[in-house]
Amino acid sequence: MSKVIVGLSGGVDSSTAAAILHHQGYEVIGLTLWLMKGKGQCCSEGMVDAASLCEELDIPHHIIDTRQLFQEKIVDYLVAGYSAGFTPLPCSQCNRAVKFGPMLSYAQEELGVDKIATGHYARVNYNEETGRYELLRAVDRNKDQSYFLYDLTQKLLAGCMFPLGEITKTQTRQIAAEYGLQTAEKPESQDLCLVEAHGSMQTFLEQYIQPQKGDIVDVQGKVLGQHDGIHRYTIGQRKGIGVAAAEPLYVVALDAVKNRVIVGDRTSATESSFTVDRVNWVSIAPPTAPIRAEVQIRYRTSAVPVTVIPEDRGHRAKLVFDEPQFGVTPGQAAVWYDGDRVLGGGIIEQLS
């Protein structure tokens, strides 16, 4: 029977993915990445729970020390981004550079296994007409994680399996309980392991970024108050800005050069278009002409109609909304879809 490496974080999703494949007859090998010190979904007690699961299923368990890679690709990336006035999204970068890439390389080069599986809620389909692997939304739209996986290459998608993509979260817990897994009732983890490990993104960042006082100004440049560091703010933020006003104020821009937080009304925080860099075309080849799609600019936002205009031979793109949208944030991912298919995505770089 075919062998498959299953990435195990110690949570119910990855545990159930491993158990499903094991009961289907696959020869399963567990693999856990040691990403950082301290508690968190991927480390410490997570590794212990992953090891316990492998004992339950009587399967091998491997641990790879990827702490230095995680530091360079994720921690340093986050610190540099927040210092420059961006709000980086670490998960998509982590999936490609720290998780899926190293996992597949280890599976193929060290263990001679061609397939890896994870507990992500997404689906992969091979389109024989186009010769491309397609990334699809999960059946459970409330848990769909395709937004975080847009940066996976064709090679990685060819080697991936997502056993939970066709079921709901409720069914995942039911299956875990039926198999008697100790993780069946384990609480949900945070979307960001760094937040879970440190309590908040601010607490994590202030291990690396010294608070630096600066001005909070309106869109005309009038000083309204003071802040203790632009890394504490993100575009679209309303609560916790630190200034009082007759009308609600939102963060509309972060000026790292002048160390300013710029605020305005909700209209000031809307954009009609933006550009993205580091584009990865997923389910289709890079187009040479504009295409119509629906774009998601944050994980928990709905996809909205957009025209995607490829630039720089497809490495960049300009996206024009049908209707202006609120809270477009440099550093976050923009992922565009055709129905359930992920067409492509990139990092939001410049606003209109």
Summary of the structure (lengths in Angstrom):
residues: 352
radius of gyration: 21.3
end to end distance: 53.8
largest distance: 68.8
contacts: 1171
relative contact order: 0.13
helix: 29%
strand: 32%
